[in-house]
Amino acid sequence: MDFDLPPDLAAYLAELDRFIEAEIVPLQTRDDNMRFFDHRREWARTDFERDGLPRPEWEALLRESRRLADAAGHLRFALPAAYGGRDGSNLWMAVIREHLAAKGLGLHADLQTEHSIVANSPIVLMLRDFGTPAQQAAFIPGLLDETLRVTFGLTEPQHGSDATHMETTAVRERRDGRDGWRIDGEKMWTTGMHHASHCMVFARHSGKAGGARGIGAFLVPADSPGVKIEEYLWTFNMPTDHPRVSFTNVWVPQDAVLGPLETGLSVAQHFVHENRIRQAASSLGAASYCIAESVAYARARKPFGKALAQNQAIQFPLVELATQAEMLRLLIRKTAWEMDRMPKPEVEHRLSDRVSMCNYWANRLCCEAADRAMQVHGGIGYSRHKPFEHIYRHHRRYRITEGAEEIQMRKIAGHLFGFLGKPA
């Protein structure tokens, strides 16, 4: 076994660092853009008079950084070469995401907005693998140049993580001589709907509640009659672009169906493992940042005439966090490496439990590391003049939204005890 990073990966990390210093840092420090990252960040990012949505100038800054990253050949790194990418592997993406998050808050990787100079672009891959040639031609170029934005309408108000008891319905209906579907229901957490061109709505058209079959995915134009943003849900970490959206007598033509009609949930699950392993790596990177900052502060801070770092009450909690981070790093990279060595359908059966282990533990570790960093830094750590409260408030979300940790632990238990097949 060789645990060294491949030389070409190490070289690419250095290339990213040079790009950040040459292009992203100057943009971040220009024209008081630092207000989005210093103690004013929540106020600067949030339009509190407009439902708590992101301020347009904040979103414009994120777009400009992505434009620079795309021009430099980084933004599409994980995508196939046919789409201007570099066919980035899961292992490389995990290492890259950890590396970027370990730098702390910045325009290079704003985790609160799922923004990174090395993007995920899951909708593009869903269209590639499930879309018809016409759908691919209509959507993929616009997704790549950001003239189109497709949101994700899966979660419902009454069912949360359970997508099988779905109350949103799709009924076959012919209008103006065209076959299509009438969609009625509600969705929660349809992130980005305020500037979306379409919403990928999952709706039950047949089968029984609780069953995975009979649910389809429908590409619904956001400006369709009957689509209504009911409210924006204010969150622990603002701004918010996570609305509750209702669909009332919304009609779409037959060609709006994406993927297999009977097993449309496979579309929703298509990118879950890749997303979870990369998000776990980001949480690990943020945790490592909190640990490193705490160690440096404890060595420099000298209350009562001696460094905080000399106190075992300071040392031991950070020792435990650092130990967990080292072990988690190995598990994440090994799991990502294994994902790259098998066909995608096998990941669900052979590695899904490992991906869940990485994800739920990384999210928990990040919250613990941010909390400990606040404690080590004392009053200034609790203030917004340090980034730890922001890191905690953001990453606390992932213990729920990336598949609640209880759901992920249930999956691990299913593999461990043989409920989902042979024991691991």
C-alpha positions in Angstrom: 0.0 0.0 0.0 1.2 3.5 -0.8 -0.4 6.3 1.2 1.4 9.1 -0.5 -0.6 11.4 -2.6 0.1 10.8 -6.3 2.7 13.4 -7.6 0.3 14.8 -10.2 -2.4 15.3 -7.5 0.1 17.1 -5.2 1.1 19.2 -8.2 -2.6 20.1 -8.9 -3.1 21.2 -5.3 -0.2 23.5 -5.8 -1.7 24.8 -9.0 -4.9 25.5 -7.2 -3.1 27.4 -4.5 -1.3 29.5 -7.1 -4.6 30.3 -8.8 -6.3 31.3 -5.5 -3.4 33.6 -4.7 -3.3 35.1 -8.2 -7.0 35.5 -9.0 -9.3 34.7 -6.1 -7.6 36.5 -3.2 -7.4 39.8 -5.1 -11.1 39.5 -6.0 -12.0 38.8 -2.4 -10.1 41.8 -1.1 -11.3 44.2 -3.8 -13.9 46.9 -3.1 -14.6 45.9 0.4 -15.6 42.4 -0.7 -14.1 41.3 2.6 -17.4 42.3 4.2 -18.7 39.0 3.0 -16.1 37.1 5.1 -15.3 39.2 8.1 -17.4 39.9 11.2 -20.1 41.6 8.9 -20.6 38.5 6.8 -24.1 37.5 7.7 -25.4 41.0 7.4 -23.5 41.6 4.2 -24.7 38.4 2.5 -28.4 38.7 3.6 -31.1 40.9 2.3 -33.3 40.8 5.4 -35.9 43.0 3.8 -36.3 40.6 0.9 -37.3 37.4 2.7 -33.7 36.8 3.9 -32.5 36.0 0.4 -28.8 36.4 -0.6 -28.0 39.9 -1.6 -27.5 40.2 -5.4 -24.0 41.6 -5.0 -23.0 38.6 -2.9 -24.3 36.2 -5.6 -22.6 38.3 -8.3 -19.2 37.9 -6.5 -19.7 34.1 -6.3 -20.5 34.1 -10.0 -17.4 36.1 -10.9 -15.1 33.7 -8.9 -16.7 30.8 -10.7 -16.1 32.5 -14.1 -12.5 32.9 -13.2 -12.2 29.3 -12.1 -13.9 28.1 -15.3 -11.6 30.2 -17.5 -8.6 28.7 -15.7 -9.9 25.1 -16.2 -10.7 24.3 -12.6 -14.5 24.7 -12.2 -15.4 21.7 -14.3 -12.6 19.5 -13.1 -14.9 16.7 -11.9 -16.9 16.6 -15.2 -16.1 14.5 -18.2 -13.6 15.9 -20.8 -16.5 16.1 -23.2 -18.0 18.9 -21.0 -14.8 20.7 -20.6 -13.7 18.8 -17.5 -10.8 16.7 -16.5 -12.6 13.5 -15.5 -11.7 14.1 -11.9 -11.9 11.0 -9.7 -13.6 10.6 -6.3 -10.2 10.3 -4.6 -8.9 13.5 -6.3 -12.1 15.4 -5.5 -12.0 14.3 -1.8 -8.5 15.4 -1.4 -9.2 18.7 -3.2 -12.3 19.5 -1.2 -10.5 18.8 2.1 -7.6 21.0 1.0 -9.8 23.9 0.1 -11.9 23.8 3.3 -8.8 23.5 5.4 -7.9 27.0 4.2 -10.8 28.5 6.2 -13.4 31.0 5.1 -12.9 32.5 1.7 -14.1 32.9 -1.8 -12.2 29.8 -3.0 -14.8 27.6 -1.2 -17.8 29.1 0.5 -19.4 26.0 1.9 -22.5 27.8 3.1 -23.6 28.3 -0.5 -22.1 25.0 -1.8 -19.7 27.2 -3.8 -16.3 26.1 -4.8 -13.7 26.9 -7.5 -13.9 23.1 -8.1 -17.6 22.4 -8.6 -19.7 19.2 -8.3 -22.3 19.9 -11.0 -24.5 16.8 -10.2 -27.5 18.0 -12.4 -25.2 17.8 -15.5 -24.4 14.2 -14.7 -28.0 13.4 -14.1 -28.9 14.8 -17.5 -26.0 12.9 -19.1 -27.0 9.6 -17.6 -30.8 9.8 -17.7 -31.7 12.5 -20.2 -32.9 12.0 -23.7 -30.7 13.5 -26.5 -33.1 16.4 -26.8 -33.0 17.0 -23.0 -29.2 16.9 -23.0 -29.1 19.4 -25.9 -31.6 21.7 -24.2 -30.1 21.7 -20.7 -26.4 20.8 -20.5 -24.9 23.8 -22.3 -27.0 26.1 -20.2 -26.1 24.4 -17.0 -22.4 24.7 -17.9 -22.5 28.4 -18.7 -25.0 29.1 -15.8 -27.8 30.5 -18.1 -29.9 27.7 -16.7 -30.4 26.6 -13.1 -32.3 23.4 -12.1 -33.3 23.1 -8.5 -34.2 19.9 -6.7 -37.7 19.2 -5.5 -37.7 16.0 -3.5 -38.3 16.7 0.2 -41.9 17.3 1.4 -43.2 19.2 4.5 -44.7 16.1 6.2 -42.1 13.4 5.3 -38.6 14.8 5.5 -36.0 12.1 4.8 -38.7 9.7 3.7 -39.1 10.2 -0.1 -41.3 7.1 -0.5 -44.4 8.4 1.3 -44.7 11.2 -1.3 -47.9 13.3 -1.4 -47.0 15.3 -4.6 -48.8 13.6 -7.4 -48.5 13.4 -11.2 -51.6 12.5 -13.2 -51.6 11.9 -17.0 -53.5 14.7 -18.7 -53.8 15.8 -22.3 -53.9 19.6 -23.0 -54.1 21.4 -26.3 -53.7 18.2 -28.1 -50.5 17.2 -26.2 -49.9 14.4 -23.8 -48.5 15.4 -20.5 -48.8 15.4 -16.7 -50.6 17.5 -14.1 -48.6 18.0 -10.9 -50.0 18.9 -7.6 -48.2 19.1 -4.2 -45.6 20.9 -2.1 -41.8 20.7 -1.8 -39.4 21.9 0.9 -35.8 23.1 0.7 -35.9 23.7 -3.1 -32.6 25.6 -2.8 -32.0 28.3 -5.4 -35.6 28.6 -6.6 -35.4 32.4 -6.6 -33.3 32.4 -9.8 -34.1 28.9 -11.1 -35.1 28.2 -14.7 -36.5 24.8 -13.8 -37.3 22.6 -10.8 -36.7 18.8 -10.9 -39.9 17.7 -9.2 -40.3 14.1 -7.9 -44.0 13.0 -7.9 -45.9 9.8 -7.4 -47.9 8.7 -10.4 -48.7 5.1 -9.4 -47.9 2.5 -6.8 -48.5 2.6 -3.1 -47.3 5.0 -0.4 -44.0 3.8 1.0 -43.0 2.0 -2.2 -40.0 3.2 -4.2 -41.7 2.3 -7.5 -44.3 4.7 -9.1 -42.3 7.9 -8.5 -41.1 9.9 -11.5 -38.8 12.9 -12.0 -40.2 15.9 -14.0 -38.4 18.9 -15.3 -40.8 21.7 -14.5 -40.2 25.3 -15.8 -40.0 27.6 -12.7 -42.3 30.1 -14.3 -45.1 27.6 -15.1 -48.6 28.7 -14.0 -49.3 27.1 -10.6 -45.7 27.2 -9.3 -45.6 29.4 -6.3 -42.9 30.1 -3.7 -44.9 30.1 -0.5 -42.2 31.1 2.0 -38.4 31.2 2.5 -37.4 29.2 5.5 -35.0 31.3 7.6 -32.2 29.1 8.9 -29.5 28.8 11.6 -27.0 30.3 9.1 -28.3 33.1 6.9 -28.9 34.1 4.1 -31.6 31.7 3.0 -32.5 30.5 -0.5 -34.4 27.4 0.7 -38.1 27.9 0.0 -41.3 25.9 0.4 -42.8 25.7 -3.1 -46.4 24.7 -4.0 -47.4 23.1 -7.3 -51.1 23.6 -8.1 -52.5 22.2 -11.4 -49.1 22.5 -13.0 -49.0 20.9 -16.4 -45.9 19.7 -18.2 -45.6 17.8 -21.5 -44.5 14.2 -21.8 -41.0 15.1 -22.7 -40.5 16.7 -19.3 -40.1 13.3 -17.7 -36.4 12.6 -16.8 -35.2 9.1 -16.6 -37.2 5.9 -15.9 -40.9 6.8 -15.1 -41.4 3.9 -12.6 -38.1 4.2 -10.8 -37.5 8.0 -10.9 -36.0 7.9 -7.4 -32.9 6.4 -9.0 -32.4 9.8 -10.5 -32.4 11.4 -7.1 -30.0 8.8 -5.7 -27.7 9.0 -8.7 -25.1 11.3 -7.2 -25.7 10.7 -3.5 -22.5 8.8 -2.8 -20.2 11.1 -4.7 -21.8 14.1 -3.0 -21.6 12.6 0.5 -17.9 11.6 0.2 -17.0 15.0 -1.1 -19.0 16.8 1.5 -17.4 14.6 4.2 -14.0 15.7 2.9 -15.1 19.4 3.2 -16.2 18.9 6.7 -12.9 17.2 7.6 -11.1 20.1 6.1 -13.1 22.6 8.1 -12.5 20.5 11.2 -8.8 20.5 10.5 -8.8 24.2 10.2 -10.5 24.7 13.6 -8.0 22.3 15.2 -5.0 24.0 13.7 -6.2 27.5 14.6 -6.8 26.4 18.2 -3.4 24.9 18.5 -1.8 28.1 17.2 -3.8 30.2 19.5 -3.1 28.1 22.6 0.6 28.3 21.9 0.5 32.1 21.5 -2.0 33.0 24.2 -0.3 33.4 27.7 -2.8 34.1 30.5 -1.4 34.0 34.0 2.1 34.1 32.5 2.2 30.8 30.6 0.9 29.5 27.3 -2.5 28.0 27.2 -1.0 25.1 25.4 0.8 24.0 28.6 -2.6 23.1 30.2 -3.7 19.5 29.7 -7.3 20.7 29.8 -6.5 22.5 26.6 -4.3 19.8 25.1 -6.4 16.7 25.6 -9.6 17.7 23.8 -7.5 18.9 20.8 -5.5 15.7 20.9 -8.8 13.7 20.6 -10.0 15.8 17.7 -6.7 15.6 15.9 -6.7 11.8 16.3 -10.2 11.4 15.0 -9.3 13.7 12.0 -6.3 11.5 11.1 -8.4 8.3 11.2 -11.2 9.9 9.3 -8.9 11.1 6.6 -7.7 7.6 5.9 -11.3 6.2 5.8 -12.5 9.0 3.4 -9.6 8.5 1.0 -9.8 4.7 1.1 -13.5 4.8 0.5 -13.1 7.3 -2.4 -10.3 5.2 -3.9 -12.5 2.1 -3.7 -15.4 4.0 -5.4 -13.1 4.8 -8.3 -12.3 1.0 -8.7 -15.9 -0.3 -9.3 -18.8 0.5 -11.5 -21.2 3.0 -10.1 -24.1 0.6 -9.5 -21.9 -1.5 -7.2 -21.1 1.4 -4.9 -24.7 1.2 -3.5 -24.3 -2.5 -2.6 -20.6 -2.7 -1.6 -19.6 0.8 -0.2 -22.8 2.6 0.7 -22.2 1.9 4.4 -18.6 3.2 4.3 -19.7 6.4 2.5 -22.3 7.0 5.3 -19.7 6.3 8.0 -17.5 9.0 6.4 -20.2 11.5 6.0 -22.0 11.4 9.4 -18.8 11.2 11.4 -17.1 14.1 9.4 -20.1 16.3 10.0 -20.2 15.5 13.7 -16.4 16.0 14.0 -16.6 19.4 12.3 -19.2 20.6 14.8 -17.2 19.4 17.7 -14.0 21.0 16.4 -15.7 24.3 15.8 -17.2 24.2 19.3 -13.9 23.4 20.8 -12.2 26.2 18.9 -14.7 28.6 20.3 -13.9 27.3 23.8 -10.1 27.5 23.3 -10.4 31.0 21.9 -12.7 32.2 24.7 -14.8 35.3 24.2 -13.2 36.2 20.9 -13.9 32.7 19.6 -17.6 33.2 20.4 -17.6 36.5 18.5 -18.1 36.9 14.8 -14.5 38.2 14.6 -13.4 34.6 14.4 -14.9 32.2 11.9 -15.8 29.3 14.2 -19.4 30.3 15.0 -20.0 30.5 11.2 -18.4 27.1 10.6 -20.4 25.5 13.4 -23.7 27.0 12.2 -23.1 25.9 8.7 -21.9 22.4 9.3 -24.6 21.7 11.8 -26.9 21.7 8.8 -25.1 18.7 7.3 -26.0 16.5 10.2 -29.5 16.8 8.8 -29.5 17.7 5.1 -27.0 15.3 3.5 -29.2 12.5 4.7 -29.8 12.9 8.5 -27.1 11.1 10.5 -29.8 8.8 11.9 -30.7 7.7 8.3 -27.0 7.1 7.5 -26.5 5.2 10.8 -29.5 3.0 9.9 -27.9 2.2 6.5 -24.7 1.3 8.2 -26.6 -0.9 10.6 -28.4 -2.6 7.7 -25.0 -3.6 6.2 -23.5 -4.5 9.6 -26.3 -6.7 10.8 -27.3 -8.1 7.3 -30.6 -6.4 6.9 -29.5 -5.1 3.5 -27.6 -8.2 2.4 -24.6 -9.9 3.8 -22.9 -8.4 6.8 -19.9 -6.2 6.0 
